[in-house]
Amino acid sequence: MTNTSAQPSTFSMGKSSRSKSFTNGSWQRIVYFFERTFATSKAAVARWVRRNALEPDWLDAGILLNAIARGMVATPMIQGVIDSPETRAEVEKFMPRPLRRDAQPREIAELLCWLASPASSMVVGQVIFADGGSELAVRGDTHW
């Protein structure tokens, strides 16, 4: 599935404004906030996909509604997390990395391309975890 002739596209969010002035307590509060909002928004998207995937508006238009629940992806946006052992340790408390690496953008893009292709024609209403095992490490099999 890998197309070696294609060049990856680039996306820039402009100048980075990473702050190094957080105290340890401040950073812990930010991580706590991120953990709660990230988990809540991820659950909301998963529920929305499951509830809406079989709606005629989607199916009649030929749209097979699915979602990708990705973990950390090595992009410039998270470079500060990647570069800081302290920040990485805080994030790994709620988002472990069983594979011991972050996803590369191409890996998520290839999954997205597969979902948009005829090869996934029987996949509907699913949340596909491309997180290196993070969800499995946190939740195990308690939701099945």
N, C-alpha and C positions, 0 to 999 in steps of 0.2 A: 504494500500500500504506500510505501514511502516513495515520493517523487523526488529523485535527487536532482532533477533539472530545474525544479522550481526554486526561486529565491524566496526566503522568508520575508514577509512584509515587516516594516518597522512602524512603531507607533511611539510618538513622543508626547509626554504630558508637560513639556516645558522644563524650566529649571526646577531642580529638586530643592525642597525647603525642609530637609530633615533637621530636626532640632536635637542638639546634644545636651540640652539644659534640663532634661527631666531628672528629678530625683528618683531614687529607687521606689519610693512610695507612690509617686505620681505615675511612674511607668506601670506599676502593678495595678493601679486603678484603671488605667487606659486598657491594659490587657484584659482585665475583668470585664470592662464595658464591651470590648471587641468580642470577647468570647461569648457573651450573652447575646449581643446583637447578631453576630455571625450565625450562631446556632439557630436563633429564632427566625432569621430571614431565610436560611437554608431550609428549615422545616416548612415555612410558609410556601416557598416555591415548590417544594416536593408535593405538598398537599394540593396546591393549585393545579399542578400538572396532572396528578391522579384524578382530581375531580373534573377536569375539563377535557381530557384527552379523548373521550368518547362522545363529546358533544358534536352534533351534526355540523355546526359552523366550521369546525376544524376538519372533521372527517370528509364532509362533502366537498371541501376545498382541496382535498388530497394531502392535508397536512397531518403527519404523524407526530403528535406532540410528545416530546421527551425532554429530559433535562440532564445536564452533566453536573455532578457535584464534584468539583475539583478540589484538590488540596493546594498546597503552596506551589506556585509556578514561578520559576526563576526569571523574573522580569526586572527592569530597572525600578519599578514601583516598590518592590520589596527588598531591594539591595541592602538597605539599612538593616533589615532583619537578618538577612543572610550573613552580613559582615560582622554583626555584633553577637559574640557568644552569650552575653547576658540576655539580650533580647530574644535570641533563638531559644534559650532555655526556658524563658517565660512563656513563649508561644507554644513550645512543645509540651507544656503541662496540659494544654487542652487540645492540641493538634499534634499528636505524636507522628513520627516518621519511621514506620517499621522498615521501609526500604532504605532508610538512611540517606535519602537524597530528595531534592525537590524535582517536580516535573519540569520538563522543558516545554516551552510554548508549542513546539511542533507536535509533541505527543498529544496535547489536548486538541490541537487543530486536526490531527489525523482522526481522532475519535469523532469530532464534529463532522468532518467530511464523510466518514462512514455513516453516521446517523442521517446525513442528507442524501445518501446514495440509495439506489435500489436494493443493495445488499441488506439493508435494515428494514425491509418492507413489512416485516412481522413484528417490529418493535414499536409498541404504542403504550404511552402512559408510564414509562419507566424513568427512574432516576438512576443513572449510571455513575457509580462512584469511581473517579479517576484520581484517587488521593493517596496512592501508594500504601493502602491498608489502614489509613488513619481512622476512618469510620469504624472499621472492624475492630481495631484496637480499643477504641473508646466504648463502643456499644456491644461488641460481641454479637451473639445471636438472640439478644433479648427482645428484639422487635419482630421476630418471626414466630 
